[in-house]
Amino acid sequence: MNYRFRENTRASTGKVGGPDPGGPLSERQTAFIRLFAALLIVGLLALRVSALWDWGWEAHGLGRSIVEGLTIGRDVDIDLSIVFPFGVVTAWVLLFMIDRTKALQRWLVGVVYFSFFISIIFFEDRWIEHVDWVENWYVLVIGFIVGFLIAVVPQFSDNRRQGEFPIASIGLFLLVTGLSLVALLDVYVFHTDSITINTIVGPAPQTVLGAIIDIISVGAFIGLFGWFIFYSDYRAITVLSTSRELGIGVMAGLLNHTQKQHEGKSGTGGVLLSEAYGALSNGRPPGAQLVNKAGNQLFEIMYLSPLTPQRWVLISAAPISIDQIGPPTINRIASRVSNPSITLQAISLFSDNLFPVKIKRWLVSDTGLLIDQIVDADVMLLVTSIHDIEGYQANKNLAIDKLGTSPQIDRFIELCERIGDGRQNIIVVTNAEEALPLSNANNINDPRFVQFLKGQVLDLDNNWVNSDNDKYTVVPVSWSAQTSNDELLEGVEQLRLQLE
């Protein structure tokens, strides 16, 4: 996906809505350059790490003992120790390349991986003379199927998000980490024969300088490879709200905060969000006129996360009224998530990556804007108001025994429970400051106030006995513009932290 973001939404002009923005992003280009640089460094470090493996193998270290014990020791062709893992890793790499969260680096991984093996097998004759790939083709296929199933089946059986394959990334990282550590330990600890150095990359091993270089090389290799393989800059957030005014207001407050504090920029819908600033500065959410103008507008915000290492975070959301989601819709969503057809999932997976959305919706049943947003969400976020608590208007001193439950929150909890784990669930409570005097807290960000809202006002501890209330994070916010750091939405920094 390509995005074009505006440096300052308040100075932006132009038509609202329209086609999705196109063209490269300078920030994403920067991120791509960093990933490419990391891959180059990983490649250079791999020269030393692979040399360690060769030296440890020739010296009959732990790695060779394990491989020969599992093959020759069991009357199995040692070729299988190369062919089978190659099939597994190939499956993981292919899944990594179609993972929607790896848009920046997936093609780098694919090109490097296949170029590397083609070079070794066909040009250097390093393996083709010793490994009979043709005779063992079925082992390669079995390895590919096993790797595919390891990474894909849990995504279906655990109701996890489609188009993401974290197990493939984890598998690649653990494999590389394990081989690197075994190579290092074989050279310095587990070898049974003396180390024979046929080729050398850098200082000789088993010297003080060589040991320092090897430890640094392996550590840096694992660290950089892990950062590269796990890097993701995309967060899909489904914003449900008791009214779309609340959802759009919270998104506008988040954009304003990230612009001030985290180099935030707006993409699709940014002009509309900026139009909500006036209402927020007056201590209220945007009005119905702006909400009607927004329609089903998708809003995109990008900002620089202060986490280490820093990375650009892209948030994409379209606020939806929770009243649009009745029992039939919840049943359709739950059916799509919990009882997927393998064929349906395969079509959905590849059409998501290869075909336009209209073709996907023609090929795949039980799809649509609302259902797709919920199924594909990283975060399920409900924006409600303390005024939505049943009985609040007649009981503003919050005598807890006189308050009823919120039907909208009940519906949100039911939806989250039905679609299973694998997503983060957040409940944002606006107008929260009205309940502050009834707690022992100092401000709305005080953990005691959050617990007060969660346990006594929202009754998350008691109402849903079948749910784990720790799955639901409560974030209180206030429309008040009179905050110490001049935020349009007080408490928005806590929300940003939860979204990451």
C-alpha positions in Angstrom: 0.0 0.0 0.0 1.2 3.5 -0.8 0.1 6.5 1.1 0.5 10.3 0.8 0.3 12.2 4.1 0.0 15.8 4.8 2.6 17.6 7.0 0.0 19.9 8.5 -3.6 19.0 8.2 -4.8 22.5 9.4 -3.1 24.0 6.3 -4.5 21.4 3.9 -7.0 22.1 1.3 -8.6 20.0 -1.4 -11.4 17.7 -2.0 -12.5 15.5 0.9 -12.8 11.8 0.2 -12.3 10.7 -3.4 -9.9 7.9 -4.3 -7.3 6.6 -1.9 -4.1 8.7 -1.9 -1.2 7.3 -4.0 2.4 7.9 -4.5 5.4 7.2 -2.3 5.8 8.5 1.2 9.1 10.0 2.2 8.8 8.5 5.7 8.0 5.1 4.3 10.9 5.5 1.9 13.1 6.3 4.9 11.8 3.2 6.7 12.5 1.1 3.6 16.0 2.5 3.3 16.6 1.6 7.0 15.3 -1.9 6.4 17.4 -2.3 3.3 20.5 -1.1 5.2 19.8 -3.5 8.0 19.5 -6.3 5.5 22.9 -5.4 4.0 24.5 -5.4 7.4 22.8 -8.8 8.1 24.3 -10.1 4.9 27.8 -8.9 5.8 27.5 -10.4 9.3 26.2 -13.6 7.8 29.6 -14.2 6.2 31.2 -14.5 9.6 28.3 -16.5 11.1 28.3 -19.0 8.2 32.1 -19.3 8.5 31.5 -20.2 12.2 29.0 -22.9 11.1 31.5 -24.3 8.6 34.3 -24.4 11.2 32.1 -26.0 13.8 30.7 -28.6 11.4 34.2 -29.7 10.2 35.3 -29.9 13.9 32.3 -32.3 14.6 30.5 -29.9 16.9 27.0 -30.1 18.5 25.3 -29.1 15.3 26.8 -31.9 13.3 26.2 -34.4 16.1 22.5 -33.6 16.1 22.1 -33.8 12.3 24.0 -37.1 12.0 22.2 -38.5 15.0 18.8 -37.8 13.4 19.8 -39.1 10.0 22.8 -41.4 9.7 22.2 -42.8 13.2 18.7 -43.8 12.2 19.6 -45.0 8.7 18.2 -41.9 7.1 19.8 -40.2 4.1 21.6 -37.1 5.5 20.4 -35.2 2.4 17.0 -35.0 4.2 18.6 -32.6 6.8 18.9 -30.1 4.0 15.9 -30.8 1.7 13.2 -31.0 4.4 14.2 -27.8 6.2 14.5 -26.1 2.8 10.8 -27.0 2.1 9.7 -25.7 5.6 11.7 -22.4 5.3 10.4 -21.9 1.7 6.8 -22.1 2.9 7.6 -19.6 5.7 9.2 -17.2 3.3 6.3 -17.3 0.9 3.9 -16.7 3.7 6.1 -13.8 5.0 5.9 -12.3 1.5 2.1 -12.2 1.5 1.8 -11.0 5.2 -0.1 -7.7 5.1 2.0 -6.3 8.0 5.3 -6.8 6.2 4.6 -4.6 3.2 8.0 -2.8 3.3 10.4 -5.7 3.6 8.6 -8.8 2.3 9.9 -8.5 -1.3 13.5 -7.9 0.0 13.2 -11.2 1.9 11.9 -13.1 -1.1 14.5 -11.8 -3.5 17.4 -12.4 -1.1 16.2 -15.8 -0.1 15.7 -17.3 -3.5 18.8 -15.6 -5.0 20.9 -17.0 -2.2 19.8 -20.6 -2.7 19.9 -20.4 -6.5 23.4 -19.1 -6.2 24.5 -21.8 -3.8 22.8 -24.7 -5.5 23.3 -23.9 -9.2 26.3 -21.6 -9.5 28.6 -22.5 -6.6 27.8 -26.3 -6.8 28.0 -26.3 -3.1 25.1 -28.6 -2.6 24.1 -30.0 -6.0 27.1 -32.3 -6.0 26.2 -33.8 -2.6 22.4 -33.5 -2.3 20.1 -35.4 -4.7 17.3 -32.9 -5.0 15.5 -34.8 -7.8 15.4 -38.1 -5.9 14.2 -36.4 -2.7 11.7 -34.1 -4.4 8.8 -35.6 -2.3 10.7 -34.7 0.9 10.9 -31.1 -0.3 7.1 -31.1 -0.9 6.4 -32.6 2.5 8.7 -30.0 4.2 6.8 -27.2 2.3 3.4 -28.6 3.4 4.6 -29.0 7.0 5.9 -25.4 7.1 2.7 -24.1 5.6 0.5 -26.0 8.0 2.6 -24.9 11.0 2.1 -21.2 10.1 -1.4 -21.3 8.7 -3.5 -23.7 10.7 -3.2 -21.8 14.1 -4.5 -18.6 12.3 -7.7 -20.5 11.4 -8.2 -22.6 14.5 -7.6 -19.8 17.0 -9.8 -17.2 15.1 -6.9 -15.0 14.4 -6.7 -12.2 11.8 -6.5 -13.2 8.2 -3.6 -12.1 6.0 -1.1 -12.2 8.9 1.3 -15.1 9.6 3.3 -14.3 12.7 4.3 -17.9 13.2 6.2 -17.8 9.9 8.2 -14.8 11.2 8.8 -16.4 14.5 9.8 -19.6 12.9 12.4 -17.9 10.6 13.8 -15.9 13.6 14.1 -19.0 15.9 15.7 -21.0 13.1 18.3 -18.4 12.3 18.9 -17.7 16.0 19.3 -21.4 16.8 21.8 -22.0 14.0 23.8 -18.9 14.9 24.1 -19.8 18.5 25.0 -23.4 17.8 27.7 -22.2 15.3 29.2 -19.9 17.9 29.1 -22.6 20.7 30.5 -25.3 18.4 33.6 -23.2 17.6 34.3 -22.3 21.2 32.8 -25.0 23.4 31.4 -28.2 21.8 33.9 -29.1 19.0 35.5 -32.5 19.3 38.2 -32.0 16.7 40.5 -29.1 16.2 39.2 -26.1 14.3 40.5 -26.2 10.7 40.4 -22.9 8.9 40.0 -23.2 5.2 38.5 -19.8 4.6 38.6 -16.8 6.9 36.4 -13.8 7.2 37.9 -11.4 9.7 40.2 -12.4 12.6 41.0 -16.0 13.3 38.6 -17.7 15.7 39.6 -18.9 19.1 41.7 -15.8 19.7 40.8 -13.0 22.0 40.1 -10.6 19.1 38.4 -13.4 17.2 36.2 -14.3 20.1 35.1 -10.7 20.6 34.4 -10.3 16.9 32.4 -13.5 16.9 30.3 -12.7 19.9 29.5 -9.2 18.6 28.8 -10.6 15.1 26.4 -13.2 16.3 24.7 -10.9 18.7 24.3 -8.1 16.1 23.3 -10.6 13.4 20.5 -12.0 15.6 19.4 -8.6 16.8 19.3 -6.9 13.4 17.6 -9.9 11.7 15.0 -9.9 14.5 14.3 -6.2 14.0 14.1 -6.7 10.3 11.8 -9.7 10.4 9.4 -8.4 13.0 9.2 -4.8 11.7 5.6 -3.7 11.1 4.2 -0.2 10.7 0.6 -0.9 10.2 -2.2 -1.0 12.8 -5.8 -1.6 11.6 -8.2 -0.2 14.2 -11.9 -0.7 14.1 -13.5 2.2 15.9 -17.0 1.5 17.1 -18.9 4.1 19.0 -22.3 4.8 20.7 -22.5 7.7 18.2 -20.2 8.5 15.3 -19.7 11.9 16.7 -17.7 10.4 19.6 -15.6 8.1 17.3 -14.7 10.9 14.9 -14.0 13.2 17.9 -11.5 10.8 19.4 -9.8 10.3 16.0 -9.5 14.0 15.6 -8.0 14.4 19.1 -5.5 11.6 18.4 -4.4 13.3 15.1 -4.0 16.7 16.9 -2.0 15.1 19.7 0.3 13.2 17.3 0.8 16.3 15.2 2.0 18.2 18.3 4.0 15.5 20.0 5.0 12.8 17.5 5.4 14.4 14.0 1.8 13.2 13.2 0.5 13.5 9.6 -2.9 12.8 8.1 -3.8 10.7 5.1 -7.3 9.9 3.9 -10.0 11.9 5.7 -7.4 14.3 7.3 -9.2 17.4 6.2 -12.4 16.2 7.9 -10.6 15.5 11.1 -9.1 18.9 11.1 -12.6 20.4 10.8 -13.4 18.8 14.1 -10.7 20.7 16.0 -13.0 23.7 16.4 -15.6 21.7 18.3 -12.9 20.0 20.4 -11.4 23.4 21.4 -14.9 24.3 22.7 -15.0 21.2 24.8 -17.4 19.1 22.8 -17.3 16.4 20.0 -18.0 17.3 16.4 -21.6 18.0 15.4 -24.0 16.0 13.2 -23.3 18.1 10.1 -19.6 17.1 10.0 -20.5 13.5 10.8 -23.0 13.4 7.9 -20.3 14.9 5.6 -17.9 12.2 6.7 -20.2 9.3 5.6 -18.2 6.1 5.7 -14.9 7.9 5.4 -11.8 6.0 6.2 -9.4 8.1 8.4 -5.6 7.5 8.4 -3.1 8.9 10.8 0.7 8.3 10.7 3.1 9.3 13.5 6.6 8.5 14.7 6.4 6.2 17.7 8.8 7.2 20.6 9.4 3.5 21.3 13.0 2.2 20.8 13.8 1.6 18.0 11.7 4.4 16.6 9.3 3.5 13.7 6.4 5.1 11.9 3.0 3.8 12.9 0.1 3.9 10.5 -3.4 3.9 12.0 -6.4 3.3 9.7 -9.9 3.4 11.0 -13.5 4.3 10.0 -15.7 5.0 13.0 -18.9 2.9 13.0 -21.9 3.2 15.2 -22.3 0.2 17.4 -26.1 0.4 16.6 -25.3 -0.8 13.1 -24.2 -4.1 14.5 -27.2 -6.2 15.6 -27.3 -9.9 16.4 -27.5 -11.1 12.7 -24.4 -9.1 11.9 -22.6 -10.5 14.9 -23.5 -14.0 13.9 -22.2 -13.4 10.4 -18.9 -12.0 11.7 -18.5 -14.9 14.2 -19.3 -17.4 11.5 -16.7 -15.8 9.2 -14.1 -15.9 12.0 -14.8 -19.2 13.8 -15.9 -21.5 11.1 -13.8 -20.6 8.1 -13.7 -22.8 5.0 -10.2 -23.5 3.9 -11.1 -22.8 0.3 -12.8 -19.5 1.4 -9.8 -18.5 3.4 -7.4 -19.3 0.6 -9.5 -17.2 -1.9 -9.7 -14.4 0.6 -6.0 -14.5 1.4 -4.8 -14.4 -2.2 -7.5 -12.0 -3.4 -6.6 -9.6 -0.6 -3.1 -9.5 -2.0 -3.6 -9.9 -5.7 -7.0 -8.6 -6.7 -9.0 -5.4 -6.2 -11.5 -5.3 -3.4 -14.5 -5.5 -5.8 -13.2 -8.8 -7.2 -12.6 -10.1 -3.6 -16.2 -9.3 -2.7 -17.4 -11.1 -5.8 -15.3 -14.2 -5.0 -15.7 -14.3 -1.2 -19.1 -14.5 0.6 -19.7 -13.0 4.0 -17.7 -10.0 3.3 -18.2 -6.2 3.2 -16.8 -3.0 4.6 -18.0 -3.5 8.2 -17.3 -7.2 8.4 -13.9 -6.9 6.7 -12.9 -4.1 9.2 -13.8 -6.2 12.2 -12.2 -9.4 10.9 -9.0 -7.7 9.9 -8.7 -5.5 13.0 -5.6 -5.3 15.1 -7.5 -3.3 17.7 -11.2 -3.3 18.5 -12.0 0.1 20.1 -15.4 1.2 21.5 -15.9 4.9 22.2 -18.7 5.5 24.6 -19.7 8.3 27.0 -20.4 8.1 30.7 -23.8 9.6 29.7 -24.5 6.3 27.9 -24.6 4.4 31.2 -28.2 3.6 31.9 -29.6 5.7 34.7 -26.7 8.2 34.7 -28.7 11.3 33.7 -31.0 10.8 36.7 -28.2 9.8 39.0 -25.2 12.0 38.3 -23.8 11.5 41.8 -23.3 7.9 40.6 -24.9 5.9 43.3 -23.6 2.7 41.9 -26.6 0.6 42.9 -28.9 2.8 40.8 -26.9 2.5 37.6 -27.8 0.0 34.9 -25.6 -1.6 32.3 -24.9 0.0 28.9 -26.5 -2.0 26.1 -23.8 -0.7 23.7 -21.0 -2.0 25.9 -22.9 -5.3 26.3 -23.0 -5.6 22.5 -19.3 -4.7 22.2 -18.3 -7.3 24.7 -20.5 -9.9 23.0 -18.9 -9.1 19.7 -15.3 -9.4 21.1 -16.1 -12.6 22.8 -17.6 -14.1 19.7 -14.7 -13.2 17.4 -12.1 -14.7 19.8 -8.6 -13.7 20.9 -5.9 -12.2 18.8 -7.1 -8.6 19.0 -6.7 -5.9 21.5 -9.9 -4.6 23.0 -10.2 -1.0 24.3 -13.1 0.9 25.7 -12.7 4.7 25.6 -15.0 6.6 28.0 -15.6 10.2 27.2 -16.9 12.8 29.7 -15.0 10.7 32.2 -14.0 13.8 34.3 -17.6 14.0 35.6 -17.0 10.9 37.7 -13.6 12.0 39.0 -14.9 13.5 42.3 -16.5 10.2 43.3 -13.2 8.4 43.2 -10.0 8.7 45.3 -8.0 9.6 42.2 -6.2 12.9 41.3 -6.9 13.0 37.6 -8.5 10.9 34.9 -5.1 9.2 34.1 -4.7 8.0 37.6 -4.8 4.1 37.7 -7.2 4.3 40.6 -9.7 6.2 38.5 -9.3 3.7 35.6 -10.0 0.9 38.0 -13.0 2.8 39.4 -14.5 3.1 36.0 -13.7 -0.4 35.0 -15.0 -2.1 38.2 -17.8 0.1 39.5 -19.1 2.2 36.6 -18.7 -0.1 33.7 -19.0 -3.2 35.9 -16.5 -5.2 33.8 -15.6 -7.2 36.9 -19.2 -8.6 37.4 -21.4 -8.3 34.4 -19.7 -10.7 32.0 -18.8 -13.7 34.1 -17.7 -15.7 31.1 -15.2 -13.1 29.9 -11.8 -12.2 31.1 -12.0 -8.5 32.1 -8.3 -8.1 31.7 -8.9 -8.4 27.9 -10.6 -5.0 28.0 -8.5 -1.9 28.5 -10.4 1.2 29.7 -9.1 4.6 28.7 -10.9 7.7 30.2 -10.8 10.9 28.1 -12.2 14.4 28.4 -13.3 16.9 25.8 -12.0 19.6 28.1 -9.6 22.0 26.3 -8.2 23.3 29.6 -5.3 20.8 30.1 -1.8 21.5 31.2 -0.3 20.5 27.8 -3.0 22.2 25.7 -4.5 19.0 24.4 -7.8 19.1 22.6 -8.6 15.7 24.1 -7.3 15.1 27.6 -6.1 11.5 28.2 -5.3 11.0 24.5 -1.6 10.1 25.2 -2.7 7.1 27.3 -4.9 6.1 24.3 -1.9 6.4 21.9 0.2 4.2 24.2 -2.5 1.5 24.3 -2.8 1.6 20.5 0.9 0.6 20.1 
